[in-house]
Amino acid sequence: MKTFTFYADAGHGWLAVRTSDIAAIGLTVEEFSPYSYRNGDTLYLEEDCDAGVFIRQWQAIHGDFVHKLVDHGNRSRIRSFDRLPAGTSNDIWF
């Protein structure tokens, strides 16, 4: 079973996912919103929408996964990473 890391600070959270895992389930970086971040080949998918898109697709193909939580305290360094460009499917927020 695959393990993913969920990072959180005082205001938000992100699921860290490698671009290879995204491609392996048929998604592309362009499908995620500019509220997520990228550092190298790792995307940090924001918790409100983007992480859910990934999780639903992952579970449909592979079933469950394990996640571990890392608390970054007041402000995560993830906020200093590059934001993703505006995607195509998650630009509308509900």
C-alpha positions in Angstrom: 0.0 0.0 0.0 1.3 3.4 -1.0 2.0 6.1 1.6 1.5 9.8 1.0 2.4 12.7 3.3 0.0 15.4 4.2 1.6 18.6 5.4 -0.3 21.2 7.4 0.3 24.6 8.9 -2.0 26.8 11.0 -4.1 27.8 8.0 -4.0 25.1 5.4 -2.9 21.7 4.3 -1.4 19.9 1.2 -1.0 16.4 0.1 2.4 15.7 -1.4 2.3 13.7 -4.6 5.0 12.9 -7.1 4.3 13.8 -10.7 4.9 10.2 -11.6 2.0 9.1 -9.3 -0.3 11.7 -11.0 0.6 10.5 -14.5 0.2 6.8 -13.4 -3.5 7.4 -12.7 -4.2 9.4 -15.9 -4.1 12.9 -14.5 -1.9 15.9 -15.5 -0.5 18.8 -13.7 -2.8 21.1 -15.7 -5.9 19.5 -14.0 -5.0 21.2 -10.7 -5.6 24.7 -9.5 -3.1 27.5 -8.8 -3.9 27.0 -5.1 -1.5 24.0 -5.2 2.3 24.2 -5.3 5.3 22.5 -7.0 8.8 21.9 -5.9 10.8 19.8 -8.3 8.8 16.7 -9.2 6.5 16.9 -6.2 3.2 18.6 -6.2 1.6 19.8 -3.0 -2.1 19.5 -3.7 -4.3 21.9 -1.6 -6.7 20.2 0.7 -10.0 21.7 -0.3 -10.3 20.5 -3.9 -7.1 19.4 -5.6 -6.2 16.7 -3.1 -9.7 15.3 -3.4 -9.3 15.0 -7.2 -6.2 13.0 -6.8 -7.5 10.9 -4.0 -10.7 9.9 -5.8 -8.8 8.9 -8.9 -6.1 7.0 -6.9 -8.7 5.1 -5.0 -10.7 4.2 -8.1 -7.5 2.6 -9.6 -5.5 1.4 -6.6 -7.9 1.4 -3.6 -6.9 2.9 -0.3 -3.6 4.4 0.7 -1.9 5.4 3.9 -1.1 9.0 4.8 1.1 10.4 7.4 0.7 13.9 8.8 3.5 16.5 9.2 2.6 19.6 11.1 4.7 22.6 10.0 3.4 24.8 12.8 2.4 28.4 12.1 3.6 28.8 8.5 4.7 26.0 6.1 7.6 26.5 3.8 5.4 25.0 1.1 3.9 28.5 0.8 7.2 29.6 -0.7 7.2 27.1 -3.5 6.0 27.9 -7.0 2.3 27.9 -7.5 0.8 25.7 -10.3 -0.4 27.6 -13.3 -4.1 27.9 -13.7 -5.5 24.6 -14.7 -8.5 23.6 -16.7 -10.8 21.6 -14.5 -10.5 23.2 -11.1 -10.6 26.9 -11.8 -14.2 27.1 -10.7 -14.7 26.9 -6.9 -17.9 25.7 -5.3 
